[in-house]
Amino acid sequence: MRAVHTTIQSALSDAVRKGTVVRNVADLADPPAAGRSEQAMTVWTSDELRCFLEAISGHDLYPLYLLAATTGMRRGELAGLTWRNVELDAARLTVNQQILSVSYNLIESSLKSATSRRTIDLDPLTVTELRRHRRNQLEQRMATGRRSDGGYVFAKPDGSPVHPDYISQTFRRAVAKLDVPRIRLHDLRHTHASILLQQGVNAKVVSERLGHSSVAFTMTVYQHVMPGMQAQAASTFSAAVFGDRQV
């Protein structure tokens, strides 16, 4: 809300200066105070993430949660993913649309930002699981006699996309049964990024996988990961330059 207010206020300021409008009405609005409604980011460690994935491996939505964890995709992007945008042989997928829930009604929307529209490489385990999921989906389609559907990767028996709210609700119920920190579904995205950064993956690569507008934004969001990386960088540099002469 603060970002929207700032954008409108800036646009109207330009309009006042150019004489298009007589005053900036956005100056009369009171945006929410910074940080008032922000929710602290909580992420899982690699072990905690593995615990969750193992616990939910028998659920129909397991492939979705695995993909969320291994790609950092948003909930709407997962719900809107179609098989035509998945290249299993090449181990990659393209993100270019999403499913949004508006008053519980589903709306398919293309991603407007060029950075949000992106190609993400997949790891072998995720590719194997997606192949199994696709095979099961085709077998179910043949058994029910359904000739066509929307081609969604994660779909209900009638071929329609899984509702985003159901994805979140199922995630919350699964996490509540485990001895792991309580996190939101969106925090799987943060977990993906944090683990990559902690493992020394270049921030630009992480930014591209998440579809962020810039590397600077990625570094700002995940600055909590930076202190440990800074220490590691200092140690690596010292070892490279001074070798055994370090005091």
C-alpha positions in Angstrom: 0.0 0.0 0.0 2.9 2.3 0.7 4.4 1.6 -2.7 1.1 2.3 -4.5 0.7 5.5 -2.6 4.2 6.6 -3.4 3.7 5.9 -7.1 0.4 7.7 -7.3 1.7 10.7 -5.4 4.7 10.9 -7.7 2.5 10.7 -10.8 0.2 13.4 -9.5 3.1 15.6 -8.6 4.2 15.5 -12.2 0.7 16.3 -13.3 0.5 19.3 -11.0 3.8 20.6 -12.3 2.6 20.2 -15.9 -0.7 21.9 -15.2 -2.8 18.7 -15.9 -4.4 18.8 -12.4 -4.7 21.6 -9.9 -3.6 19.7 -6.9 -2.1 16.5 -5.7 -5.0 14.7 -3.9 -2.6 11.9 -2.9 -1.1 14.3 -0.4 -4.4 14.1 1.6 -4.1 10.3 2.0 -2.3 8.7 5.0 -0.4 5.6 3.9 0.2 3.0 6.6 3.3 3.5 8.7 6.4 1.6 7.6 6.6 -1.8 9.1 3.3 -1.7 10.8 1.8 -4.7 9.0 5.0 -6.4 7.9 5.4 -10.0 8.9 8.8 -11.3 9.9 10.4 -13.6 7.4 10.9 -17.1 8.7 12.7 -19.7 6.7 13.5 -23.4 7.2 16.9 -25.0 7.3 17.8 -27.7 4.7 17.0 -30.4 7.3 13.6 -28.8 8.2 12.7 -28.5 4.5 13.6 -32.2 4.0 11.5 -33.2 7.0 8.5 -31.4 5.5 8.9 -32.9 2.0 9.3 -36.4 3.4 6.2 -36.0 5.6 4.0 -34.9 2.7 5.4 -37.2 0.1 2.2 -39.3 0.0 -0.1 -36.3 -0.7 -1.5 -35.4 -4.1 0.1 -32.0 -3.8 3.5 -33.2 -3.0 4.9 -32.5 -6.5 3.6 -28.9 -6.2 5.3 -28.3 -2.8 8.5 -29.9 -4.1 8.5 -27.6 -7.1 7.8 -24.6 -4.8 10.8 -25.6 -2.6 13.2 -26.3 -5.5 12.3 -23.2 -7.7 11.0 -20.5 -5.4 7.9 -20.1 -7.5 5.0 -18.1 -6.1 1.7 -19.7 -5.3 -0.2 -18.2 -8.2 2.6 -19.2 -10.6 2.4 -22.8 -9.4 -1.3 -22.9 -9.8 -1.1 -21.4 -13.3 1.7 -23.6 -14.6 0.8 -25.6 -17.7 2.5 -28.6 -19.2 3.2 -26.7 -22.5 5.6 -24.5 -20.4 7.5 -27.5 -18.9 10.4 -29.1 -20.8 11.2 -32.2 -18.9 13.9 -33.4 -21.3 15.7 -30.0 -21.0 15.0 -29.9 -17.2 13.5 -26.4 -17.2 10.2 -24.6 -17.2 8.9 -21.2 -18.2 6.9 -19.0 -15.9 4.6 -16.6 -17.7 1.2 -16.7 -16.1 -0.5 -17.1 -12.8 -3.8 -18.0 -11.2 -5.2 -15.4 -8.8 -8.0 -15.8 -6.2 -10.3 -12.8 -6.2 -13.3 -13.3 -3.8 -12.5 -17.0 -4.1 -13.0 -16.8 -7.9 -10.1 -17.9 -10.1 -8.6 -15.5 -12.6 -5.9 -16.5 -15.0 -3.5 -13.6 -15.6 -0.3 -13.2 -17.6 2.8 -11.9 -15.7 3.3 -8.2 -16.6 6.9 -7.7 -15.5 9.6 -8.9 -17.9 11.7 -10.1 -14.9 8.7 -12.1 -13.5 8.4 -13.9 -16.8 11.4 -16.2 -16.6 12.9 -19.7 -17.3 13.9 -21.8 -14.3 16.3 -24.8 -14.5 15.2 -27.9 -12.6 17.2 -30.4 -10.6 17.0 -34.2 -11.5 14.9 -35.2 -8.5 12.2 -32.6 -9.4 12.2 -33.7 -13.0 11.8 -37.3 -12.0 8.9 -36.4 -9.7 7.2 -34.3 -12.4 7.5 -37.2 -14.9 5.8 -39.5 -12.4 3.1 -36.9 -11.7 2.5 -36.4 -15.4 2.2 -40.1 -15.9 -0.3 -40.5 -13.1 -2.3 -37.5 -14.4 -2.5 -39.1 -17.9 -3.6 -42.4 -16.5 -6.3 -40.7 -14.4 -7.4 -38.8 -17.5 -7.8 -42.0 -19.5 -9.6 -43.7 -16.6 -12.2 -40.9 -16.4 -12.6 -40.6 -20.2 -11.7 -36.9 -20.1 -10.5 -35.9 -23.5 -9.2 -32.4 -22.9 -8.5 -30.0 -20.1 -6.7 -26.7 -19.5 -3.3 -28.5 -19.5 -2.5 -27.4 -15.9 0.3 -29.2 -14.2 -1.6 -29.2 -10.9 -5.2 -29.8 -11.6 -8.4 -31.2 -10.1 -9.9 -34.4 -11.6 -12.0 -32.3 -14.0 -8.9 -30.6 -15.3 -9.4 -27.2 -13.7 -6.5 -25.6 -11.8 -6.1 -26.3 -8.1 -7.4 -23.3 -6.1 -4.5 -21.2 -4.6 -6.3 -21.0 -1.2 -6.5 -24.8 -1.0 -2.8 -25.0 -1.7 -2.1 -22.7 1.3 -4.6 -24.4 3.6 -3.2 -27.9 2.9 0.3 -26.5 3.6 -0.7 -25.0 6.9 -2.4 -28.2 8.1 0.7 -30.3 7.1 3.2 -28.0 8.8 1.1 -28.0 12.0 1.6 -31.7 12.4 5.4 -31.5 12.2 8.1 -30.5 14.7 9.3 -27.6 12.5 8.9 -23.8 12.7 5.5 -22.6 11.5 6.0 -20.8 8.2 3.7 -19.6 5.5 3.6 -21.2 2.0 5.3 -18.1 0.6 8.2 -18.7 3.0 9.1 -21.7 0.9 10.2 -19.1 -1.7 12.3 -17.4 1.0 13.7 -20.7 2.1 14.7 -21.5 -1.5 16.6 -18.2 -1.8 18.2 -18.4 1.6 19.6 -21.8 1.1 21.0 -20.9 -2.3 22.7 -17.8 -0.9 24.1 -19.7 2.1 25.6 -22.2 -0.3 27.4 -19.4 -2.2 25.2 -19.3 -5.3 25.6 -15.9 -7.0 22.9 -13.4 -6.0 22.2 -12.6 -9.7 21.3 -16.2 -10.3 19.0 -16.3 -7.3 17.4 -13.0 -8.4 16.8 -14.5 -11.9 15.2 -17.7 -10.4 12.9 -15.7 -8.2 12.0 -13.2 -10.9 13.1 -10.1 -8.9 13.3 -6.7 -10.5 17.0 -6.4 -9.6 19.9 -8.0 -7.8 19.9 -5.1 -5.4 16.3 -6.0 -4.4 17.3 -9.6 -3.8 20.2 -8.5 -1.6 18.0 -6.2 0.4 15.3 -8.8 1.0 17.8 -11.5 2.1 20.3 -9.3 3.9 19.8 -11.6 7.0 21.8 -14.2 5.1 24.6 -11.8 4.3 26.5 -11.6 7.6 27.6 -15.2 7.5 28.5 -14.8 3.8 30.6 -11.7 4.5 32.6 -13.6 7.1 33.1 -16.5 4.7 34.2 -14.1 2.0 36.8 -12.5 4.3 38.2 -15.9 5.2 38.3 -17.1 1.6 40.1 -13.9 0.5 42.6 -14.1 3.3 43.4 -17.8 2.6 43.9 -17.0 -1.1 46.3 -14.1 -0.5 48.1 -15.0 2.7 47.8 -18.8 2.8 49.4 -20.4 5.9 50.6 -17.0 7.1 47.2 -16.1 8.6 47.5 -15.1 12.3 
